[in-house]
Structure formats: C-alpha cells, structure tokens
C-alpha cells in the first residue's frame, strides 16, 4: 500500500497525461488530478501558479509523489517513487 500523496497536474487532451493516469490506475494507486485545460479564469491561474512551484516550465504531466516531482510520463521513475 502506497502511503504517499499522489497528485497529477494534467491536460485532458495530452497522451502522456492519459498514460500517467492509466499507469497509476493499473497499479491501483489512489491519486488526485487536475485537468488544467478544463479550468477557467482565476481557478486556472491559481492552479498554474501551483504547477510553476513544482515545475517552472509548466509542462504536463507534472506528477507529485510525496516530496518527489516528476515531469512527463516516465514510467520507471514513477514506479520507483511509488516503491513499486
């Protein structure tokens, strides 16, 4: 059982973001995600500011696993961060 908080900042149309969510689902990892492109106005601005704290380039997916930040779909890094 993974006891780390997992958060994914993604885009609804991004294939790498979909692959990340699929991997987490296959590994039965509970995670929170935000499809940033589906937000509007101040909510979108606030989330983008959050993303920039972890990933100044603001690219997607930005994955936070505990205190580790992974940018992009990097299956081996994601599994390692999850201790899988």
C-alpha positions as CSV (number, residue, x, y, z in Angstrom):
1,X,0.0,0.0,0.0
2,X,1.5,3.3,-1.1
3,X,1.2,5.9,1.7
4,X,2.4,8.8,-0.3
5,X,0.1,11.6,-1.5
6,X,0.0,11.5,-5.3
7,X,-1.2,14.5,-7.4
8,X,-1.2,14.8,-11.1
9,X,-1.5,18.1,-13.0
10,X,-2.5,17.2,-16.5
11,X,-4.2,18.3,-19.7
12,X,-7.4,16.5,-20.8
13,X,-6.0,16.1,-24.4
14,X,-2.5,15.0,-23.5
15,X,-1.5,11.4,-24.4
16,X,1.3,11.4,-21.8
17,X,-1.1,12.6,-19.2
18,X,-3.5,9.8,-20.1
19,X,-0.7,7.3,-19.9
20,X,0.3,8.5,-16.5
21,X,-3.3,8.2,-15.2
22,X,-3.6,4.7,-16.8
23,X,-0.3,3.6,-15.1
24,X,-1.5,4.8,-11.7
25,X,-4.9,3.1,-12.2
26,X,-3.2,-0.2,-13.2
27,X,-1.0,0.0,-10.1
28,X,-4.2,0.7,-8.0
29,X,-2.7,3.9,-6.8
30,X,-5.1,6.4,-5.3
31,X,-4.3,9.9,-6.7
32,X,-5.8,13.3,-7.2
33,X,-5.6,15.0,-10.6
34,X,-6.5,18.3,-12.1
35,X,-7.1,18.7,-15.9
36,X,-5.8,22.3,-16.0
37,X,-7.1,23.0,-19.5
38,X,-10.7,22.4,-18.3
39,X,-10.4,25.1,-15.7
40,X,-11.3,28.8,-16.3
41,X,-10.4,32.2,-15.0
42,X,-9.0,32.6,-11.5
43,X,-9.1,28.9,-10.8
44,X,-6.9,28.1,-13.8
45,X,-4.5,30.9,-12.8
46,X,-4.2,29.7,-9.3
47,X,-3.5,26.1,-10.4
48,X,-0.9,27.2,-12.9
49,X,0.8,29.1,-10.1
50,X,0.8,25.9,-8.1
51,X,2.3,23.9,-11.0
52,X,5.0,26.5,-11.5
53,X,6.2,26.0,-7.9
54,X,6.9,22.4,-8.8
55,X,7.8,22.8,-12.5
56,X,8.8,26.3,-13.6
57,X,8.3,25.3,-17.3
58,X,4.7,24.5,-16.5
59,X,4.7,21.4,-18.8
60,X,2.4,18.4,-18.4
61,X,2.0,16.0,-16.8
62,X,3.6,17.3,-13.6
63,X,3.4,14.5,-11.1
64,X,4.0,14.9,-7.3
65,X,4.6,11.8,-5.4
66,X,5.2,12.6,-1.7
67,X,8.0,15.1,-2.0
68,X,9.3,14.0,-5.4
69,X,8.3,15.8,-8.6
70,X,8.3,14.0,-12.0
71,X,7.7,15.9,-15.1
72,X,6.5,13.9,-18.1
73,X,5.4,10.3,-18.4
74,X,8.5,8.5,-17.0
75,X,7.2,5.0,-16.0
76,X,10.3,3.8,-14.3
77,X,10.7,7.0,-12.2
78,X,7.0,6.9,-11.3
79,X,7.2,3.3,-10.2
80,X,10.4,4.0,-8.2
81,X,8.8,7.0,-6.5
82,X,5.9,4.8,-5.5
83,X,8.2,2.0,-4.3
84,X,6.7,-0.5,-6.8
